[in-house]
Amino acid sequence: MKNNLISTTLVVAILAFGGFTSCEKTDQGPVIDIPASGPDNKARTYLTLTGAYPDETGEAGNGGTKAFSITPEQAINPNFEINLFADGYPLRSQRTARVQGSTNGNFLYNIQYTGADGGVFNKYSVEGGNKFKDTNEEINTAPLLGTSPRWVVAADGIGVGVYASAAVTGSAEGAGADFVSVKSTAKIAVLDLNDPIMKYAKQEFEIPFTEEQKQNGYQIGRIDVPILNKAQNKLFIGCNLTRIDITKKSTLNSSGNQTWSTTTNQLGTATLVLDYPSLDNPKLIFNKNGKANNHSYRTMTQYVGTDGHIYQATATSGSQFLRIHSATNTYDESYNFDLKTALSASNNISIRAWKYVKDGIGLVMYTESGVNGGHLALVDLKAQTATKLTTDNQSDSGFSGLTAAQNGGTALVGTFGQFQNIGLIGDNLYVPMTPNGADGNIYVINYKTKSVTKGAKLKNQSGSFYIGAY
């Protein structure tokens, strides 16, 4: 395997954890120099579908991920049938893989999630059907990011992995302690996806809350969906912002660990911003128009628009689109697009996933409280309007959901719970839609005409569902 070390363009304390090499986790003999697979500069041939299957205990979608690639012509053909779970290629990951795709769909990228090889980056060349060539250009991010990192393609050819945690100090251990302080920290790794190496890294640093904010119990325990702005001089990372109720004493959870009650977030939706590529000068920006978090769940939820602004969904529980202005790199408080209002919905709306297309147009996957299933809508971010689309599976109560264990104790049935990517080829968007354990179809949406075509048949199996198109 190729020996992948951090670029010397950024000084980091490599010796603290022995460096980042491709072969650190497994004993696979001497390092062999393998030519880089390079950027995705070929025309697209295939659309790749991914699906999650159950683990050994039967927990739905928690056992791993398979991939299968087809042509766009096959995808839109209602007579074509795909059985991904019987015929697909198993991507490396003990649990559901966090899969990303290249610009033209000719490569898949994955950082393995949990297990003995958790934190190891893999790159695959898409060859058609269940043929995926592992390029063996591995990067072990675990020494920095741990074995369960969150990561996405933050710009063409650039992957960014992140990890955050918060440590609360109480007046004593166990139950009945008073709140004293809280400290939130983060780590970042930047990957070159074309010639896979770790280019830049920032070891643990404190997320810069003010002293007053920390004393009021504000903390960030998870970050995700990093994106570079158009100028590629700033990195924006979505945050799970919570607030400890400092008026209450600690309790113990079912595992016997000290826990703290939470209370209302008054700061708004939060984003962590750093200079790029130095990864210096971290700061937090807040948008008081929203209270929902924007750290998402396995799906990219912020994009650089054609106009240069960053459009950000308060996913996966909120209904708002917010905007970070290209000139100021801070929130534009004058912009507040609420999907609930645009759809004239009487119930609460939750954005589960979305894809920016161009010229302010995007496709949204959402749910509505009190209504079974998942739904699709085309949105115009400029006009702040939405058009609900119709598919066969949208009313199915078993639609691609999260189990209670996957969502902190609350089951999310019918919510596109693990959906990771909407395919985009030309004017068409590709959404594989299957209820948990039931057959479904690929739906092809032309964003210009707003037409919906029911495409290829998707065979399914118990405890499984399709989670992405690339």
For each residue, the residues with C-beta under 8 A, 3 or more apart:
1: 22 23 28 31 32 34 136 137 138
2: 22 31 32 33 34 36 136 137 138 196
3: 21 22 23 31 33
4: 20 21 22 137 138 139 140 196 197 198
5: 14 19 20 21 197 198
6: 10 12 14 19 20 197 198 199 200 201
7: 10 192 197 198 199 200
8: 11
9: 199 200 277
10: 6 7 199 200 201 202 277 278 279
11: 8
12: 6 201 202 203
13: 16 203
14: 5 6 17 18 19 20
15: 18 19
16: 13 203
17: 14 143 144
18: 14 15 24 143
19: 5 6 14 15 24 143
20: 4 5 6 14 24 139 140 141 143 144 198 201
21: 3 4 5 24 31 140
22: 1 2 3 4 31 137 138 139 140
23: 1 3 26 27 28 31 138 140
24: 18 19 20 21 140 142 143
25: 116 117 119 120 140 142
26: 23 116 117
27: 23
28: 1 23
29:
30:
31: 1 2 3 21 22 23
32: 1 2
33: 2 3
34: 1 2 135 136 137
35:
36: 2 137 194 195 196
37: 107 123 125 135 137 194 196
38: 41 194 195
39: 102 157 193 194
40: 102 103 104 105 106 107
41: 38 104
42: 45 104 106
43: 104
44: 72 104 105 106 425
45: 42 71 105 106 126 128
46: 69 70 71 105 106 126 128
47: 69 70 71 72 75 105 423 425 430 469 470
48: 67 68 69 101 105 108 126 469 470
49: 67 68 69 70 82 84 432 442 458 466 468 469 470
50: 65 66 67 84 91 97 99 420 421 466 467 468 469 470
51: 65 66 84 85 88 432 434 460 464 465 466 467
52: 60 61 62 63 64 65 96 418 464 465 467
53: 61 63 64 65 66 85 461 463 464
54: 57 58 59 60 61 62 63 462 463 464
55: 58 59 62 63 64 95
56: 63
57: 54
58: 54 55 463
59: 54 55 62 63 403 405 463
60: 52 54 401 403 436 437 463 464 465
61: 52 53 54 96 400 403 406 417 418 436 463 464 465 467
62: 52 54 55 59 95 96 403 406
63: 52 53 54 55 56 59 95 96
64: 52 53 55 90 91 93 94 95 96 97
65: 50 51 52 53 90 91 93 96 97 99 467
66: 50 51 53 84 85 88 89 90 91
67: 48 49 50 84 88 89 91 99 108 124 130 132
68: 48 49 82 84 87 88 89 129 130
69: 46 47 48 49 126 127 128 129 131 132
70: 46 47 49 74 75 80 82 129 456
71: 45 46 47 74 75
72: 44 47 75 76 425 428 430
73: 76 77
74: 70 71 77 80 456
75: 47 70 71 72 80 423 430 442 444 455 456
76: 72 73 428 442 444 453 455 456
77: 73 74 80 455 456
78: 441 454 455 456 457
79: 457
80: 70 74 75 77 455 456 457
81: 456 457 459
82: 49 68 70 87 456 457 458 459
83: 86 87 459
84: 49 50 51 66 67 68 87 88 458 459 466
85: 51 53 66 88 459 460 461 464
86: 83 459 461
87: 68 82 83 84 129 130
88: 51 66 67 68 84 85 130
89: 66 67 68 130 131 132
90: 64 65 66
91: 50 64 65 66 67 97 99 108 110 122 124 132
92: 97 110 112 117 120 122 134
93: 64 65 96 97 98 110 112 113 114 115
94: 64 112 113 114 115 116 117 118
95: 55 62 63 64 113 114 115
96: 52 61 62 63 64 65 93 113 298 418 467
97: 50 64 65 91 92 93 110 112 113
98: 93 110 111 113 150 151 152 298 420
99: 50 65 67 91 108 109 110 420 421 468 470
100: 108 109 110 151 152 153 159 421 470
101: 48 105 107 108 109 153 421 470
102: 39 40 105 106 107 108 109 153 193
103: 40 156
104: 40 41 42 43 44
105: 40 44 45 46 47 48 101 102 126 423 425 470
106: 40 42 44 45 46 102 125 126
107: 37 40 101 102 123 124 125 126 193
108: 48 67 91 99 100 101 102 123 124 126 132 470
109: 99 100 101 102 121 122 123 124 153 159 193
110: 91 92 93 97 98 99 100 121 122 123 124
111: 98 119 120 121 122 141 149 151 161
112: 92 93 94 97 115 117 118 119 120 121 122
113: 93 94 95 96 97 98 118 147 148 149
114: 93 94 95 118 147 148
115: 93 94 95 112 118 147
116: 25 26 94
117: 25 26 92 94 112 120
118: 94 112 113 114 115 142 146 147 148
119: 25 111 112 140 141 142 143 145 146 147 148 149
120: 25 92 111 112 117 138 139 140 141 142
121: 109 110 111 112 138 139 140 141 159 191 196
122: 91 92 109 110 111 112 134 135 137 138
123: 37 107 108 109 110 134 135 137 193 196
124: 67 91 107 108 109 110 132 133 134 135
125: 37 106 107 132 133 135
126: 45 46 48 69 105 106 107 108 132
127: 69 131 132 133
128: 45 46 69 131
129: 68 69 70 87
130: 67 68 87 88 89
131: 69 89 127 128
132: 67 69 89 91 108 124 125 126 127
133: 124 125 127
134: 92 122 123 124
135: 34 37 122 123 124 125 196
136: 1 2 34
137: 1 2 4 22 34 36 37 122 123 195 196
138: 1 2 4 22 23 120 121 122 196
139: 4 20 22 120 121 191 196 197 198
140: 4 20 21 22 23 24 25 119 120 121 143
141: 20 111 119 120 121 144 145 149 151 161 189 191 198
142: 24 25 118 119 120 145 146 147 149
143: 17 18 19 20 24 119 140
144: 17 20 141 163 187 189 201 203
145: 119 141 142 149 151 161 162 163 187 189
146: 118 119 142 149 163
147: 113 114 115 118 119 142
148: 113 114 118 119
149: 111 113 119 141 142 145 146 161 162 163 189
150: 98 161 162 163 222 223 224 225
151: 98 100 111 141 145 159 160 161 162 191 226
152: 98 100 159 160 224 225 226 227 300
153: 100 101 102 109 156 158 159 193 300
154: 158 159 160 190 226 227 228 235
155: 158 227 228 232
156: 103 153
157: 39 192 193 194
158: 153 154 155 190 191 192 193 228
159: 100 109 121 151 152 153 154 190 191 193
160: 151 152 154 188 189 190 191 226 228 235
161: 111 141 145 149 150 151 188 189 191
162: 145 149 150 151 186 187 188 189 223 224 226 237
163: 144 145 146 149 150 186 187 223
164: 184 185 186 187 207 220 221 222 223 239 240
165: 184 185 221
166: 182 183 184 185 219 220 221
167: 182 183 185
168: 179 181 182 219 244 258 260
169: 180 181 182 183
170: 173 177 178 179 180 250 258 260
171: 177 178 179 180
172: 176 177
173: 170 177 258
174: 177 250 252 258
175: 249 250 251 252 258
176: 172 249 250
177: 170 171 172 173 174 249 250 258
178: 170 171 249 250
179: 168 170 171 182 217 244 246 248 250 260
180: 169 170 171
181: 168 169 214 215
182: 166 167 168 169 179 214 217 218 219 244
183: 166 167 169 206 214
184: 164 165 166 206 207 209 219 220 221
185: 164 165 166 167 204 205 206 207
186: 162 163 164 204 205 207 220 223 237 272 282
187: 144 145 162 163 164 201 202 203 204 205
188: 160 161 162 200 201 202 226 235 237 274 279
189: 141 144 145 149 160 161 162 198 200 201
190: 154 158 159 160 198 199 200 201 277 279
191: 121 139 141 151 158 159 160 161 196 197 198 199
192: 7 157 158 195 196 197 198 199
193: 39 102 107 109 123 153 157 158 159 196
194: 36 37 38 39 157
195: 36 38 137 192
196: 2 4 36 37 121 123 135 137 138 139 191 192 193
197: 4 5 6 7 139 191 192
198: 4 5 6 7 20 139 141 189 190 191 192 201
199: 6 7 9 10 190 191 192 277
200: 6 7 9 10 188 189 190 277 278 279
201: 6 10 12 20 144 187 188 189 190 198 279
202: 10 12 187 188 205 274 279
203: 12 13 16 144 187
204: 185 186 187
205: 185 186 187 202 282
206: 183 184 185
207: 164 184 185 186 220 272 282 284
208: 282 283 284
209: 184 213 214 218 219 284
210: 213 214
211: 214 215
212: 215 216
213: 209 210 216 218 267
214: 181 182 183 209 210 211 217 218 219
215: 181 211 212 246
216: 212 213 243 246
217: 179 182 214 243 244 245 246 260 263
218: 182 209 213 214 241 242 243 244 265 267
219: 166 168 182 184 209 214 241 242 243 244
220: 164 166 184 186 207 223 239 240 241 242 270 272
221: 164 165 166 184 240 242
222: 150 164 239 240 295
223: 150 162 163 164 186 220 226 237 238 239 240 272 295
224: 150 152 162 237 238 240 295 296 297
225: 150 152 237 238 294 295 296 299 300 301 302
226: 151 152 154 160 162 188 223 235 236 237 238
227: 152 154 155 235 236 300 302 303 304 310
228: 154 155 158 160 232 234 235 236 276 304
229: 232 233 234 236 304 308 310 324 326 329
230: 304 308 326
231: 234 326
232: 155 228 229 276
233: 229 275 276
234: 228 229 231 273 274 275 276 329
235: 154 160 188 226 227 228 273 274 275 276 279
236: 226 227 228 229 271 272 273 302 310 312 324
237: 162 186 188 223 224 225 226 271 272 273 274
238: 223 224 225 226 271 293 294 295 296 301 302 312
239: 164 220 222 223 270 271 272 284 293 294 295
240: 164 220 221 222 223 224 293 295
241: 218 219 220 265 267 269 270 293
242: 218 219 220 221 262 265
243: 216 217 218 219 262 263 264 265 266 267
244: 168 179 182 217 218 219 260 261 262 263
245: 217 248 260 261 262 263
246: 179 215 216 217
247:
248: 179 245 260 261
249: 175 176 177 178
250: 170 174 175 176 177 178 179 258 259 260
251: 175 258 259 260 261
252: 174 175 256 257 258 259
253: 256 257 259
254:
255:
256: 252 253
257: 252 253
258: 168 170 173 174 175 177 250 251 252
259: 250 251 252 253
260: 168 170 179 217 244 245 248 250 251
261: 244 245 248 251
262: 242 243 244 245
263: 217 243 244 245
264: 243 291
265: 218 241 242 243 268 291
266: 243
267: 213 218 241 243 270 286 288
268: 265 286 287 288 289 290 291
269: 241 286 287 289 290 291 292 293 294 312 314 318 320 322
270: 220 239 241 267 284 285 286 293 294
271: 236 237 238 239 284 285 286 287 294 312 324 331
272: 186 207 220 223 236 237 239 282 283 284
273: 234 235 236 237 282 283 284 285 329
274: 188 202 234 235 237 278 279 280 281 282 283
275: 233 234 235 278 279 280 281
276: 228 232 233 234 235 279
277: 9 10 190 199 200
278: 10 200 274 275 281
279: 10 188 190 200 201 202 235 274 275 276
280: 274 275
281: 274 275 278
282: 186 205 207 208 272 273 274
283: 208 272 273 274
284: 207 208 209 239 270 271 272 273
285: 270 271 273 324 330 331
286: 267 268 269 270 271 331
287: 268 269 271 290 322 331 333
288: 267 268 333
289: 268 269 320 322 333 336
290: 268 269 287 294 314 318 320 322 336
291: 264 265 268 269 318
292: 269 314 317 318 319 320
293: 238 239 240 241 269 270 314 317 318
294: 225 238 239 269 270 271 290 301 302 312 313 314 315 318 322
295: 222 223 224 225 238 239 240
296: 224 225 238 299 300 301 313 315 316
297: 224 315 316 402 417 418
298: 96 98 418 419 420 467
299: 225 296 315 316 352 353 419 420 421
300: 152 153 225 227 296 303 421
301: 225 238 294 296 312 313 315 316 351 353 354
302: 225 227 236 238 294 310 311 312 313
303: 227 300 310 311 355 356 362
304: 227 228 229 230 308 309 310 356
305: 308 309 310 311 356 360 381
306: 358 359 360
307: 326 360
308: 229 230 304 305 326
309: 304 305 323 324 325 326 332
310: 227 229 236 302 303 304 305 323 324 326
311: 302 303 305 321 322 323 356 362 381
312: 236 238 269 271 294 301 302 321 322 323 324
313: 294 296 301 302 318 320 321 322 351 354 364
314: 269 290 292 293 294 317 318 319 320 321 322 351
315: 294 296 297 299 301 318 350 351 352 353 354
316: 296 297 299 301 350 351 352 353 415
317: 292 293 314 350
318: 269 290 291 292 293 294 313 314 315 350 351
319: 292 314 338 339 340 348 349 350 351 366
320: 269 289 290 292 313 314 336 337 338 339 351
321: 311 312 313 314 337 338 339 351 379 381
322: 269 287 289 290 294 311 312 313 314 331 332 335 336 337
323: 309 310 311 312 331 332 335
324: 229 236 271 285 309 310 312 329 330 331 332
325: 309 328 329 330 331 332
326: 229 230 231 307 308 309 310 329
327:
328: 325 332
329: 229 234 273 324 325 326
330: 285 324 325
331: 271 285 286 287 322 323 324 325
332: 309 322 323 324 325 328 335
333: 287 288 289 336
334:
335: 322 323 332
336: 289 290 320 322 333
337: 320 321 322 342 379 381 384
338: 319 320 321 341 342
339: 319 320 321 342 343 345 349 351 364 366 377 379 386
340: 319 343 345 348 349
341: 338 344
342: 337 338 339 379 384 385 386
343: 339 340 349 377 386 388
344: 341
345: 339 340 348 349 368
346:
347: 368 369 370 371
348: 319 340 345 368 369
349: 319 339 340 343 345 366 367 368 369
350: 315 316 317 318 319 366 367 368 369 415
351: 301 313 314 315 316 318 319 320 321 339 354 364 365 366
352: 299 315 316 365 366 367 374 415 416 417 419
353: 299 301 315 316 364 365 416 419 420 421 422
354: 301 313 315 351 362 363 364 365 379 422
355: 303 362 363 421 422 424 429
356: 303 304 305 311 361 362
357: 361 362 363 424 429 447
358: 306 361
359: 306
360: 305 306 307 380 381 382 383
361: 356 357 358 378 379 380 381 447
362: 303 311 354 355 356 357 378 379 381
363: 354 355 357 376 377 378 379 422 429 431 445 447
364: 313 339 351 353 354 376 377 378 379 386
365: 351 352 353 354 374 375 376 416 419 422 431
366: 319 339 349 350 351 352 374 375 376 377
367: 349 350 352 371 373 374 375 414 415 416
368: 345 347 348 349 350 371 375
369: 347 348 349 350
370: 347
371: 347 367 368 395
372: 395 396 397 399 414
373: 367 393 394 395 396 397 399 414
374: 352 365 366 367 393 394 399 400 414 415 416 433
375: 365 366 367 368 388 389 394
376: 363 364 365 366 388 389 391 394 431 443 445 452
377: 339 343 363 364 366 386 387 388 389
378: 361 362 363 364 386 387 389 445 447 450
379: 321 337 339 342 354 361 362 363 364 385 386 387
380: 360 361 383 384 385 386
381: 305 311 321 337 360 361 362 384
382: 360
383: 360 380
384: 337 342 380 381
385: 342 379 380
386: 339 342 343 364 377 378 379 380
387: 377 378 379 450
388: 343 375 376 377
389: 375 376 377 378 445 450 452
390: 394 452
391: 376 394 431 433 443 452 454
392: 433 440 441 454
393: 373 374 396 399 433 434 435 440 441
394: 373 374 375 376 390 391 399 433
395: 371 372 373
396: 372 373 393 399 414 435 438
397: 372 373 413 414
398: 401 413 414 435 436 437 438
399: 372 373 374 393 394 396 413 414 415 416 433 435 436
400: 61 374 414 415 416 417 418 419 433 434 435 436 465 466 467
401: 60 398 411 412 413 414 415 417 436
402: 297 406 407 411 412 413 415 417 418
403: 59 60 61 62 406 407 411
404: 407 408 409 410 411
405: 59 409
406: 61 62 402 403 417 418
407: 402 403 404 410 411 412 417
408: 404
409: 404 405
410: 404 407
411: 401 402 403 404 407
412: 401 402 407 415 417
413: 397 398 399 401 402 436
414: 367 372 373 374 396 397 398 399 400 401 435
415: 316 350 352 367 374 399 400 401 402 412
416: 352 353 365 367 374 399 400 419
417: 61 297 352 400 401 402 406 407 412
418: 52 61 96 297 298 400 402 406 465 467
419: 298 299 352 353 365 400 416 467 468
420: 50 98 99 298 299 353 467 468
421: 50 99 100 101 299 300 353 355 468 469 470
422: 353 354 355 363 365 429 430 431 468 469
423: 47 75 105 429 430 431 468 469 470
424: 355 357 428 429 430
425: 44 47 72 105 428 430
426:
427: 446 447 448
428: 72 76 424 425 444 445 446 447
429: 355 357 363 422 423 424 444 445 446 447
430: 47 72 75 422 423 424 425 442 443 444 455 469
431: 363 365 376 391 422 423 442 443 444 445 469
432: 49 51 440 441 442 443 458 466 467 468 469
433: 374 391 392 393 394 399 400 440 441 442 443 458 466
434: 51 393 400 438 439 440 458 460 465 466
435: 393 396 398 399 400 414 438 440 460 465
436: 60 61 398 399 400 401 413 463 464 465
437: 60 398 460 461 462 463 464 465
438: 396 398 434 435 460
439: 434 457 458 459 460
440: 392 393 432 433 434 435 457 458 460 466
441: 78 392 393 432 433 454 455 456 457 458
442: 49 75 76 430 431 432 433 455 456 458 469
443: 376 391 430 431 432 433 452 453 454 455
444: 75 76 428 429 430 431 452 453 455
445: 363 376 378 389 428 429 431 450 451 452 453
446: 427 428 429 449 450 451 453
447: 357 361 363 378 427 428 429 450
448: 427
449: 446
450: 378 387 389 445 446 447
451: 445 446
452: 376 389 390 391 443 444 445
453: 76 443 444 445 446
454: 78 391 392 441 443
455: 75 76 77 78 80 430 441 442 443 444
456: 70 74 75 76 77 78 80 81 82 441 442
457: 78 79 80 81 82 439 440 441
458: 49 82 84 432 433 434 439 440 441 442 466
459: 81 82 83 84 85 86 439
460: 51 85 434 435 437 438 439 440 464 465 466
461: 53 85 86 437 464
462: 54 437
463: 53 54 58 59 60 61 436 437
464: 51 52 53 54 60 61 85 436 437 460 461
465: 51 52 60 61 400 418 434 435 436 437 460
466: 49 50 51 84 400 432 433 434 440 458 460
467: 50 51 52 61 65 96 298 400 418 419 420 432
468: 49 50 99 419 420 421 422 423 432
469: 47 48 49 50 421 422 423 430 431 432 442
470: 47 48 49 50 99 100 101 105 108 421 423
